[in-house]
Amino acid sequence: MADYRQWLNSLPEPNGVLKNLQTQGRASLANLGMPTNTLEEWRLTDLNCLQKILNLPLYKPNRDYLDEEKQKEWAQRPKNGFRLVIDSQTNPLEDINLPNGIRPLTSAEVEKLLVQRSNQYSSSRNWQVAINNATATNFLALKIEGQNLPPLELIMQSDSGAFIPTRIALIVEDKTKLNLLQVALGAANSAQSHLVEIYLGKGAELNHGLIAFGIEEANMIANLFVEQKTSSHYSFTSVQHGWSLSRLESLIVQTNGHANTTLKGLQVSSKKQQIATHSRVKFEGPQGCLEQLQKSAATDNSHCIFNGSIQVPQLAQKTNAAQLSRNLLMSNRARIDTKPELEIIADDVRCTHGATISQLQEEEVFYMRSRGITTEQATSLLLKGYCKEILDNLPVESHRWEILDKLLKSVKR
């Protein structure tokens, strides 16, 4: 605890538009202390990776990563969309001409938003939210409206030897349609904390993708909060791979029911990595729909975790929710933990869930080998089909990041 307190005391004085949140977050961290494995939500987490965050200084402005050499490691810019690069210090809108229908919130709108939402996504009990509140200084807040908007790509950049927290809010107005691709990239000996808030108006449609690719000694903790109004459609597809620790928490709330949510997730782990997804969907009105499919593939000594909670109170009659967790063990030393949860109070609902853990079918590999295909090629083909069911749901132009090729190269049977 001494190191923890020392790290808290080393943080710079609260400042900027998020000053009050920084103060609240630090008070919450002091009260909560470091997570322990005695807490149910942290029971399976590798806490040594969390501890490493305390050994990293907060990121300081450094525009070097925006030079041409660094950008060569990224996919090319979307042809029909636009890209923003996010870090914790610099202004992502500097020298950027936003397309029609997208504008930053005014100072008054930002202040109003922070006051209105502070109780909905509290840091008092959530350590991940608290650490973001305590450290984030920049706040990208956009209002989005229109039918023919270009796709938006957000690159969440990291820096070796530094901890980068980011905070983003998107207000998607009524009947607006948008494709959003969020890309989180990990650097050696780095840590990231991301908090994204999305507010969908009536009849709005958002196709949201997250590509989170790290490397060894890179850690990411991320939170997603989505509020859906009636007749809105929200689709979220996430891909996590390569991090020493990656922990994604999402909370989706259908405020008045009559909305549709689709969640597709893929986590692929190798070596000694731990990749985790914790999702919660709350129905606060009738006739809401949810389709959720979470897939994991683990090899070597790695560990995948999925915890999915669906909450259906009495007022959420005629809810239709389906959750499925499908998992692939590719090593005798790998681990997969999956825990689907249904909390149903309403009596007129249709809610299903299921979980499977299996290995690559030996007869399928044998059949391919009998046709002249090597074991390595057969494994790659089977894994490719397993992953594509999720990857095909990512927003348009996500193929630029060569996701499948990178996954297949890193996973060996």
KOLSE-392240 format. One line per 8 residues: their letters; for each residue z, x, y of N, C-alpha, C. Coordinates in steps of 0.05 Angstrom, whole numbers, plus 5000, padded with zeros to 4 digits. Atoms other than C-alpha are relative to their C-alpha. Layout:
BEGIN
a	Z,X,Y,Z,X,Y,Z,X,Y  ...
//
This chain:
BEGIN
madyrqwl	5000,5016,4976,5000,5000,5000,5000,5017,5025  4999,4983,4976,5012,5059,5047,4971,5006,5009  5028,4995,4993,4937,5077,5045,4987,4975,5013  5011,5025,4990,4920,5004,5057,5009,4995,5029  4990,5004,4973,4964,4999,5118,4988,5021,5019  5011,4979,4983,4938,5065,5144,4971,4993,5007  5028,5008,4995,4866,5040,5137,4999,4977,5021  4999,5022,4980,4884,4976,5175,5006,5010,5028
nslpepng	4992,4989,4974,4917,5015,5230,4979,5018,5013  5020,4982,4990,4857,5061,5236,4976,4984,5013  5022,5016,4990,4810,5003,5255,5001,5000,5031  5001,5000,4971,4787,5003,5328,5011,4974,5011  4989,5024,4987,4816,4953,5377,4980,4977,4999  5019,5023,5001,4787,4883,5370,4985,4998,5026  5017,5002,4976,4729,4873,5418,4976,4982,4994  5025,5014,5003,4666,4833,5431,5004,4970,4994
vlknlqtq	5000,5028,5004,4647,4762,5414,5017,4992,4976  4984,5006,5024,4685,4766,5347,5028,5011,5002  4973,4989,4995,4749,4793,5378,5022,4984,4987  4980,5016,5011,4791,4734,5357,4999,5000,4969  5002,4999,5029,4764,4735,5286,5010,5027,4989  4990,4974,5009,4779,4809,5281,5030,5000,4999  4971,5002,4999,4851,4796,5301,5010,4983,4977  4992,5017,5022,4857,4739,5251,4996,5013,4973
graslanl	5006,4987,5025,4824,4778,5196,5020,5022,4993  4981,4978,5005,4870,4838,5204,5028,4989,4993  4975,5012,5007,4931,4793,5203,5000,4989,4972  5003,5010,5028,4905,4761,5139,5001,5023,4980  5000,4977,5018,4893,4829,5107,5028,5011,4997  4973,4990,5001,4963,4852,5125,5017,4982,4982  4985,5019,5015,4991,4788,5094,4992,5000,4970  5009,5003,5027,4948,4787,5032,5004,5026,4984
gmptntle	4999,4975,5015,4951,4861,5014,4974,5004,4984  5023,4996,5017,4900,4891,4967,5000,4981,4976  5001,5017,5024,4876,4845,4911,5011,5014,4975  4991,4989,5025,4908,4855,4843,4989,4984,4977  5010,5014,5023,4887,4836,4773,5018,4978,4990  4983,5023,5008,4945,4788,4768,4990,4974,5013  5012,5023,4987,4905,4741,4814,4976,4991,4983  5021,5009,5017,4858,4697,4774,4972,5007,5010
ewrltdln	5026,4994,4990,4799,4707,4820,4992,5029,5000  5005,4972,5000,4806,4782,4816,5007,5012,4972  4989,4991,5026,4829,4787,4743,4981,5020,4986  5019,4983,5015,4765,4820,4717,4987,5022,5018  5014,4982,4981,4745,4860,4779,5010,5028,4998  4993,4971,5000,4744,4936,4780,5011,5006,5028  4988,4997,4973,4793,4946,4837,4998,5029,5010  5004,4973,4991,4781,5021,4839,4977,5002,5020
clqkilnl	5022,5000,4982,4715,5007,4873,5008,4988,5027  4991,5011,4975,4749,4963,4925,5016,5021,5015  4983,4979,4987,4798,5020,4939,4983,5021,5014  5018,4980,4987,4739,5066,4955,4992,4992,5028  5008,5009,4973,4723,5022,5015,5019,5012,5021  4981,4990,4981,4787,5047,5047,4997,5030,5006  5005,4971,4995,4762,5119,5042,4975,5004,5017  5024,4998,4985,4700,5103,5082,5004,4992,5029
plykpnrd	4998,5008,4972,4697,5102,5158,4980,4978,5007  5019,5020,4991,4665,5044,5194,4975,5013,5011  5025,4989,4991,4592,5055,5209,4999,5003,5030  5004,4995,4971,4574,5085,5277,4970,4999,5005  5028,5003,4994,4508,5072,5312,4984,5025,4993  5017,4978,5008,4454,5115,5282,4972,4989,4995  5027,5011,5003,4381,5097,5292,4982,5016,4982  5017,4983,5017,4356,5151,5245,4988,4985,4977
yldeekqk	5010,5014,5024,4349,5102,5188,4975,4983,5007  5023,5016,4992,4295,5066,5229,4975,5017,5003  5024,4984,4996,4248,5125,5231,4980,4995,4977  5021,5006,5018,4183,5125,5193,5005,5009,4972  4994,4990,5027,4207,5167,5135,5018,4981,4984  4982,5018,5014,4264,5119,5119,4986,4974,4993  5013,5025,5005,4220,5058,5125,4980,5001,4977  5018,4997,5023,4173,5087,5072,5013,4991,4974
ewaqrpkn	4986,5009,5024,4227,5069,5021,5001,4970,4998  4999,5029,5000,4223,4996,5041,4972,4989,4993  5025,5014,5004,4170,4946,5022,4986,4997,5027  5014,5004,4975,4116,4936,5074,5009,4974,5013  4993,5024,4986,4129,4884,5127,4985,4976,4989  5015,5024,5009,4112,4813,5107,4976,4994,5017  5025,5004,4985,4041,4797,5127,5002,4975,5018  5000,5025,4984,4055,4726,5151,5028,4993,5011
gfrlvids	4973,5006,4991,4128,4733,5170,5010,5022,5019  4989,4980,4983,4175,4776,5211,5026,5010,4988  4977,4986,5012,4231,4825,5195,5020,5007,5022  4978,4991,4984,4299,4838,5226,5017,5019,4983  4983,4981,5013,4341,4899,5208,5029,4997,5010  4973,5007,4992,4416,4885,5208,5019,5023,4993  4978,4983,5006,4474,4933,5214,5024,4990,5017  4975,5010,4988,4544,4928,5244,5002,5007,5030
qtnpledi	4997,4991,4973,4531,4960,5312,4977,4994,5019  5023,5003,4983,4460,4955,5338,4990,4971,5001  5010,5027,4996,4426,4893,5365,4974,4996,4984  5024,5003,5016,4375,4869,5312,4977,4987,5015  5021,5014,4984,4337,4829,5366,4988,5018,5022  5011,4982,4979,4324,4890,5410,4971,5005,4996  5029,4996,5001,4250,4895,5425,4986,4982,4980  5012,5020,5019,4236,4835,5379,4993,4975,5015
nlpngirp	5009,5026,4989,4195,4775,5401,5002,4980,4977  4997,5021,5021,4220,4717,5359,4978,4979,5002  5021,5020,5000,4168,4666,5339,5011,4973,5012  4993,5026,4989,4167,4596,5369,5017,4985,4979  4983,5015,5018,4222,4553,5338,5025,5015,4992  4977,4984,5007,4272,4610,5329,5011,5013,5025  4988,4988,4976,4320,4631,5384,5029,5007,4994  4972,4993,5003,4388,4665,5389,5017,4979,5014
ltsaevek	4981,5018,4987,4448,4621,5405,5010,5013,5026  4988,4991,4975,4475,4626,5476,5029,5008,4995  4972,4993,5002,4544,4655,5488,5018,4976,4997  4984,5024,5002,4572,4585,5498,4996,4987,4972  5005,5012,5026,4539,4561,5433,5014,5016,4978  4986,4983,5019,4567,4621,5395,5030,4994,5000  4971,5005,4998,4637,4609,5421,5007,4973,4988  4995,5026,5011,4633,4535,5403,4998,5000,4969
llvqrsnq	5004,4998,5029,4607,4551,5333,5024,5014,4987  4978,4986,5012,4663,4601,5319,5025,4983,5000  4977,5018,4999,4716,4551,5341,4998,4978,4980  5003,5022,5019,4687,4494,5300,5002,5008,4971  5002,4992,5028,4677,4534,5237,5024,5017,4990  4979,4982,5008,4740,4577,5236,5017,4989,4978  4983,5012,5020,4779,4528,5194,4985,4994,4974  5016,5007,5024,4722,4515,5145,4997,5024,4981
ysssrnwq	5003,4976,5016,4716,4586,5121,5022,5020,5007  4976,4985,4991,4786,4613,5130,5003,5026,4985  4995,4974,5012,4806,4685,5117,5029,5002,4990  4971,4998,5006,4880,4668,5105,5005,5004,4970  4996,4998,5029,4870,4664,5029,4977,5015,4986  5023,4987,5012,4803,4698,5018,4998,5028,5010  4999,4972,4992,4807,4773,5019,4972,5010,5009  5027,4992,4993,4731,4782,5021,4993,4991,5028
vainnata	5006,5010,4973,4725,4738,5083,5018,5015,5020  4982,4986,4982,4786,4772,5114,4990,5027,5008  5009,4973,4994,4757,4841,5108,4975,5000,5018  5023,5003,4983,4692,4818,5140,5009,4992,5028  4990,5008,4974,4729,4783,5196,5013,5023,5015  4985,4978,4988,4772,4844,5208,4983,5022,5011  5016,4977,4993,4715,4893,5215,4973,4994,5014  5027,5006,4989,4650,4858,5236,5002,4998,5031
tnflalki	5001,5001,4971,4633,4867,5310,4975,4986,5011  5025,5014,4991,4561,4843,5315,4998,4973,4986  5003,5027,5011,4542,4771,5303,4972,4990,5007  5027,5010,4996,4470,4749,5293,5001,4970,4995  4999,5029,5002,4468,4674,5306,4974,4989,5011  5026,5010,4993,4401,4638,5306,4999,4970,4996  5006,5028,5003,4379,4566,5317,4971,4998,4993  5027,5000,5011,4317,4549,5277,4990,4971,4998
egqnlppl	5010,5027,4999,4273,4488,5286,4969,5000,4998  5029,5002,5002,4202,4470,5263,4991,4996,4971  5012,5005,5027,4156,4455,5204,4983,5023,4990  5019,4979,5008,4108,4514,5204,5010,5027,5009  4988,4975,4992,4155,4572,5215,4991,5023,4981  5006,4977,5017,4136,4642,5189,5025,5007,4984  4977,4991,5016,4181,4670,5133,5016,5021,5016  4981,4981,4987,4242,4708,5158,5011,5019,4979
elimqsds	4989,4979,5018,4263,4774,5124,5022,5015,5015  4977,4986,4989,4331,4804,5138,5006,5024,4981  4993,4976,5015,4343,4876,5115,5029,5008,5007  4972,4992,4996,4418,4892,5107,5002,5029,4992  5002,4972,5005,4417,4967,5114,5027,5013,4995  4975,4985,5004,4470,5016,5089,4996,5029,5009  5001,4973,4992,4487,5087,5107,5019,5016,4983  4983,4983,5017,4515,5143,5063,5026,5007,5014
gafiptri	4974,4992,4990,4589,5155,5073,5011,4981,5021  4991,5019,4980,4600,5092,5114,5003,4972,4989  4996,5029,5007,4624,5020,5109,4988,4983,5022  5014,5017,4980,4579,4969,5143,5006,4970,4994  4996,5029,5002,4602,4897,5154,4979,4985,5018  5018,5016,4984,4552,4844,5178,5007,4971,4999  4995,5029,4999,4558,4771,5199,4976,4986,5012  5024,5014,4992,4501,4722,5206,5005,4970,4998
alivedkt	4999,5030,5001,4498,4647,5223,4972,4989,5006  5026,5013,4996,4435,4605,5217,5005,4970,5002  4999,5029,4997,4432,4534,5244,4972,4990,4997  5026,5010,5007,4373,4500,5212,4999,4971,5007  5000,5027,4988,4357,4437,5251,4988,4979,4981  5010,5022,5016,4338,4369,5222,4970,5003,4995  5028,5000,5009,4273,4367,5182,4985,5026,5003  5011,4974,4998,4262,4441,5191,4995,5012,4972
klnllqva	5006,4987,5026,4229,4481,5134,4998,5030,5005  5000,4971,4996,4241,4556,5126,5002,5014,4973  4996,4981,5022,4233,4612,5075,5015,5024,5011  4983,4978,4991,4287,4665,5082,5004,5020,4977  4995,4979,5020,4290,4731,5044,5019,5020,5012  4979,4982,4992,4353,4773,5050,5000,5024,4981  5002,4976,5017,4349,4845,5024,5024,5019,5007  4977,4982,4996,4413,4886,5016,4994,5026,4984
lgaansaq	5007,4975,5013,4401,4960,5001,5024,5019,5002  4976,4983,5001,4456,5008,4979,4992,5029,5002  5003,4971,4999,4462,5082,4996,5022,5013,4985  4979,4985,5015,4502,5136,4960,5026,5000,5016  4973,4999,4988,4577,5133,4973,5001,4982,5024  5000,5019,4978,4571,5070,5016,5013,4974,4991  4989,5026,5005,4601,5001,5022,4989,4980,5020  5010,5021,4982,4577,4936,5052,5017,4975,4996
shlveiyl	4987,5027,5000,4610,4869,5070,4981,4982,5016  5018,5018,4987,4563,4812,5086,5012,4972,4999  4992,5028,4999,4580,4742,5109,4978,4984,5014  5022,5016,4990,4524,4692,5118,5008,4970,4999  4994,5028,4998,4535,4621,5143,4974,4985,5006  5024,5015,4996,4480,4569,5139,5007,4970,5003  4994,5028,4995,4482,4499,5168,4973,4985,5000  5025,5015,5003,4426,4452,5144,5003,4972,5011
gkgaelnh	5000,5027,4989,4411,4390,5184,4987,4980,4981  5010,5021,5017,4387,4324,5157,4970,5005,4994  5028,4997,5008,4323,4330,5117,4989,5029,5002  5008,4972,4999,4321,4406,5126,4995,5012,4973  5006,4987,5026,4292,4450,5071,5000,5030,5004  4998,4971,4998,4311,4523,5061,4998,5012,4973  5002,4984,5025,4287,4569,5006,5010,5028,5007  4985,4976,4993,4335,4628,5009,5001,5019,4976
gliafgie	4999,4980,5021,4328,4691,4968,5017,5024,5008  4984,4975,4996,4375,4751,4961,4992,5020,4980  5005,4977,5017,4352,4817,4933,5021,5021,5007  4978,4981,4995,4413,4863,4927,4997,5023,4980  5004,4976,5017,4395,4932,4900,5016,5023,5011  4984,4977,4993,4445,4988,4901,4994,5024,4983  5001,4977,5017,4454,5056,4871,5029,5008,4992  4974,4992,5008,4512,5092,4839,5017,5008,5025
eanmianl	4981,4995,4977,4573,5099,4885,4993,4983,5024  5005,5019,4979,4548,5041,4927,5014,4973,4992  4985,5024,5005,4591,4978,4932,4993,4978,5020  5007,5022,4983,4576,4909,4960,5018,4976,4994  4986,5026,5003,4620,4848,4972,4986,4981,5020  5015,5018,4983,4583,4788,5000,5010,4972,4997  4992,5028,4999,4600,4717,5020,4978,4983,5012  5020,5019,4990,4554,4658,5030,5013,4973,5003
fveqktss	4990,5027,4995,4575,4592,5061,4977,4982,5009  5022,5018,4993,4525,4534,5064,5011,4972,5002  4992,5028,4995,4537,4465,5093,4974,4984,5002  5024,5017,5002,4485,4412,5075,5006,4972,5009  4999,5028,4993,4475,4346,5110,4981,4983,4982  5015,5018,5018,4441,4285,5078,4970,5007,5000  5029,4996,5005,4370,4291,5050,4991,5029,5004  5008,4972,4998,4372,4367,5057,4996,5012,4972
hysftsvq	5006,4986,5025,4345,4414,5004,5006,5030,5004  4993,4971,4998,4376,4483,4994,4995,5013,4973  5005,4985,5025,4350,4532,4942,5008,5029,5005  4991,4973,4997,4384,4599,4933,4995,5015,4974  5006,4983,5023,4358,4653,4885,5010,5028,5006  4988,4974,4995,4398,4718,4879,4993,5019,4977  5005,4979,5020,4382,4783,4843,5018,5024,5008  4981,4978,4995,4437,4837,4838,4996,5021,4979
hgwslsrl	5003,4978,5019,4429,4905,4807,5006,5027,5013  4998,4972,4992,4448,4978,4812,5026,5009,5014  4975,4993,4986,4516,4975,4847,5022,5009,4981  4975,4994,5015,4580,5008,4823,5015,4974,4998  4988,5026,4999,4609,4941,4844,4985,4982,5019  5012,5020,4983,4573,4880,4870,5014,4974,4994  4985,5025,5004,4612,4816,4881,4990,4980,5021  5012,5021,4983,4577,4755,4909,5016,4974,4997
eslivqtn	4986,5025,5000,4618,4694,4928,4984,4980,5017  5014,5020,4984,4583,4630,4950,5015,4973,4999  4989,5027,4998,4609,4562,4973,4979,4982,5013  5019,5019,4990,4560,4505,4980,5013,4973,5002  4987,5026,4995,4584,4440,5010,4980,4979,5009  5016,5023,4992,4545,4375,5011,5019,4981,5015  4980,5013,4984,4582,4342,5068,5001,4969,4997  5001,5029,5003,4559,4270,5058,4984,4990,4976
ghanttlk	5015,5007,5024,4523,4272,4992,4970,4996,5007  5028,5005,4997,4450,4251,4983,4985,5025,5008  5013,4975,4994,4429,4324,4984,4994,5014,4973  5008,4986,5024,4397,4372,4934,5005,5030,5003  4994,4972,5001,4420,4442,4915,4989,5012,4974  5009,4985,5023,4386,4492,4869,5009,5029,5002  4990,4973,5000,4420,4557,4850,4989,5014,4975  5011,4984,5022,4385,4610,4808,5010,5029,5005
glqvsskk	4989,4974,4997,4419,4677,4796,4993,5019,4977  5005,4980,5020,4402,4741,4759,5016,5025,5007  4985,4975,4996,4449,4801,4751,4994,5018,4976  5007,4981,5021,4427,4862,4712,5017,5025,5005  4982,4977,4997,4477,4918,4699,4994,5021,4979  5003,4977,5019,4473,4987,4667,5021,5021,5007  4980,4978,4997,4514,5051,4661,5028,4988,5001  4973,5011,4998,4585,5033,4686,5002,4980,5022
qqiathsr	5000,5018,4978,4565,4982,4737,5015,4974,4994  4988,5027,5003,4601,4916,4749,4986,4982,5020  5014,5019,4984,4560,4858,4776,5012,4972,4996  4986,5025,5003,4595,4792,4791,4990,4979,5019  5007,5023,4983,4577,4723,4818,5022,4979,4997  4980,5021,5000,4630,4672,4837,4989,4977,5018  5012,5022,4984,4600,4605,4860,5017,4975,4999  4985,5025,4999,4632,4540,4882,4982,4980,5015
vkfegpqg	5015,5022,4988,4595,4475,4897,5018,4976,5003  4983,5023,4994,4632,4417,4930,4983,4977,5009  5014,5025,4992,4605,4346,4934,5020,4983,5016  4982,5016,4983,4636,4308,4992,4987,4973,5007  5013,5026,4996,4592,4246,4986,4985,4993,4975  5013,5009,5025,4554,4205,4934,4971,5010,4997  5028,4996,5006,4487,4217,4900,4990,5028,5007  5008,4972,4997,4486,4292,4907,4989,5011,4974
cleqlqks	5013,4988,5023,4444,4335,4860,5004,5031,5000  4998,4971,5003,4454,4406,4834,4987,5008,4974  5011,4986,5023,4413,4449,4787,5007,5029,5002  4991,4972,4999,4444,4517,4771,4995,5014,4974  5006,4983,5023,4420,4571,4724,5008,5029,5008  4991,4973,4995,4456,4638,4722,4994,5017,4975  5006,4982,5022,4430,4696,4679,5012,5027,5005  4990,4973,4999,4461,4763,4663,4988,5016,4977
aatdnshc	5009,4982,5021,4435,4823,4624,5016,5026,5004  4983,4976,4998,4483,4881,4610,4994,5020,4978  5004,4978,5020,4472,4948,4576,5019,5023,5006  4982,4977,4998,4508,5014,4567,5030,4991,5000  4972,5007,4998,4582,5008,4588,5005,4980,5023  4999,5017,4976,4568,4957,4643,5013,4973,4994  4985,5025,5001,4601,4890,4658,4988,4980,5019  5009,5022,4983,4573,4824,4684,5020,4978,4999
ifngsiqv	4981,5021,4997,4616,4767,4709,4987,4976,5014  5008,5024,4986,4600,4695,4726,5022,4979,4999  4980,5022,4999,4649,4642,4749,4987,4978,5018  5013,5021,4985,4617,4576,4770,5017,4975,5000  4983,5024,4997,4658,4518,4797,4985,4977,5013  5012,5024,4989,4633,4447,4810,5022,4980,5005  4979,5019,4993,4679,4399,4847,4988,4973,5008  5011,5027,4996,4665,4324,4845,5024,4982,5005
pqlaqktn	4978,5018,4994,4719,4283,4881,4993,4971,4996  5004,5029,5005,4727,4207,4877,4977,4989,5017  5021,5012,4982,4680,4194,4936,4972,5009,4993  5026,4989,5007,4623,4233,4903,4989,4986,4975  5011,5015,5022,4599,4177,4857,4970,5005,4997  5029,4997,5007,4531,4182,4822,4990,5029,5006  5008,4972,4998,4531,4258,4828,4986,5008,4974  5016,4991,5023,4480,4291,4782,5000,5031,5002
aaqlsrnl	4997,4971,4999,4499,4364,4768,4996,5012,4973  5004,4986,5025,4476,4412,4714,5003,5030,5005  4995,4971,4998,4501,4484,4705,4996,5013,4973  5004,4985,5025,4478,4534,4653,5002,5029,5005  4997,4971,4998,4499,4606,4643,4988,5012,4974  5013,4987,5023,4453,4647,4597,5003,5030,5003  4993,4971,4998,4472,4719,4581,4989,5016,4977  5012,4983,5019,4441,4777,4545,5015,5026,4998
lmsnrari	4987,4975,5005,4481,4834,4515,4981,5019,4987  5019,4981,5010,4438,4895,4504,5013,5026,4991  4985,4977,5010,4492,4944,4482,5026,4990,4988  4974,5007,5012,4553,4941,4437,5024,5006,5018  4978,4992,4982,4594,4971,4493,5000,4984,5026  5002,5016,4976,4572,4924,4548,5018,4975,4998  4983,5025,4999,4614,4863,4570,4987,4980,5018  5008,5022,4983,4596,4795,4596,5023,4979,4999
dtkpelei	4980,5021,4998,4648,4745,4620,4988,4977,5016  5011,5023,4987,4625,4675,4638,5020,4977,4999  4980,5021,4998,4668,4617,4661,4990,4977,5017  5008,5024,4985,4636,4551,4681,5024,4980,5002  4978,5019,4996,4685,4500,4711,4990,4974,5013  5006,5026,4988,4678,4426,4725,5026,4986,5007  4977,5015,4991,4730,4389,4767,4990,4973,5009  5012,5026,4995,4710,4316,4763,5022,4978,5002
iaddvrct	4982,5022,4995,4750,4259,4793,4984,4974,4999  5017,5024,5000,4693,4209,4804,4993,4992,4971  5004,5010,5027,4679,4165,4744,4971,4992,4994  5027,5007,5004,4605,4149,4754,4982,5023,5007  5015,4975,4995,4572,4217,4749,4986,5009,4974  5013,4986,5023,4526,4258,4705,5002,5029,5005  4995,4971,4996,4551,4329,4700,5001,5014,4973  5001,4984,5025,4535,4380,4646,5003,5029,5006
hgatisql	4999,4971,4998,4549,4453,4635,4998,5013,4973  5003,4986,5025,4536,4505,4582,5000,5030,5005  5000,4970,4998,4543,4580,4569,4993,5012,4973  5008,4986,5024,4510,4625,4518,5000,5030,5005  5001,4971,5000,4516,4699,4502,4986,5009,4975  5015,4993,5023,4465,4730,4456,4989,5029,5003  5013,4974,4999,4427,4794,4440,4970,4996,4997  5028,5002,5005,4353,4808,4437,4995,4995,4970
qeeevfym	5004,5008,5028,4326,4776,4374,4985,5022,4985  5012,4978,5016,4312,4829,4321,4974,4992,4988  5025,5008,5013,4258,4787,4289,4977,5000,5020  5021,4998,4980,4220,4783,4355,4992,5029,5005  5007,4972,4997,4224,4858,4364,4984,5010,4976  5014,4992,5025,4203,4868,4291,4972,4990,5000  5027,5012,5000,4144,4821,4299,4982,5016,5019  5017,4984,4981,4119,4860,4360,4994,5027,4989
rsrgitte	5004,4974,5011,4129,4926,4325,4979,4999,4978  5020,5003,5022,4087,4900,4266,4972,4998,5011  5026,5003,4987,4031,4889,4316,4993,5025,5016  5006,4974,4987,4033,4962,4340,5014,5005,5026  4985,4997,4975,4080,4953,4398,5026,5015,4995  4976,4984,5005,4136,5004,4404,5025,4984,5006  4975,5013,4995,4209,4984,4405,5006,4998,5030  4995,5000,4971,4215,5004,4478,4982,4980,5014
qatslllk	5019,5019,4988,4153,4963,4497,5008,4972,4994  4992,5027,5008,4178,4903,4458,5024,4991,5015  4976,5007,4985,4246,4905,4491,4993,4994,5029  5008,5004,4972,4213,4911,4559,4986,4973,5004  5014,5026,4998,4168,4850,4546,5019,4977,4998  4980,5022,5003,4226,4807,4523,5017,4998,5025  4984,5001,4976,4268,4827,4582,4984,4990,5024  5017,5010,4978,4210,4814,4629,4999,4970,5001
gyckeild	5001,5029,5001,4204,4743,4605,5027,4987,5007  4973,5010,4995,4279,4734,4610,5005,5000,5031  4995,4998,4971,4280,4756,4683,4982,4983,5017  5020,5014,4983,4217,4722,4708,5007,4971,5005  4992,5028,4995,4247,4653,4700,5016,4997,5025  4985,5000,4975,4293,4671,4757,4983,5010,5023  5015,4987,4978,4248,4717,4798,4978,4982,5011  5022,5017,4991,4193,4665,4802,5009,4980,5022
nlpveshr	4989,5019,4980,4239,4623,4847,5005,5013,5027  4996,4987,4975,4245,4676,4901,4979,4992,5021  5020,5008,4980,4211,4662,4968,4975,5016,4999  5026,4988,5000,4139,4679,4979,5001,5028,5011  5003,4972,4992,4121,4753,4988,5023,5017,4990  4978,4983,5010,4184,4777,4952,4989,5021,4980  5012,4981,5019,4138,4813,4902,4996,5027,5013  5004,4975,4986,4129,4867,4956,5022,5020,4993
weildkll	4977,4983,5006,4197,4895,4934,4999,5010,4971  5003,4990,5028,4173,4908,4862,5025,4997,4984  4974,5005,5012,4236,4876,4835,5000,5004,4970  5001,4999,5029,4216,4868,4763,4996,5028,4989  5005,4973,5009,4189,4939,4756,5026,5017,5002  4976,4984,4997,4254,4968,4783,5021,4992,4980  4981,5009,5020,4296,4925,4736,4993,5012,4973  5008,4991,5026,4256,4945,4675,5003,5030,4996
ksvkr	4998,4971,5002,4257,5019,4691,5029,5008,4996  4972,4991,5000,4333,5020,4697,5015,4991,4975  4985,5011,5023,4351,4981,4634,4986,5009,4974  5010,4991,5025,4342,5014,4567,5018,4989,4978  4984,5011,5022,4364,4985,4501,5017,5021,4987
//
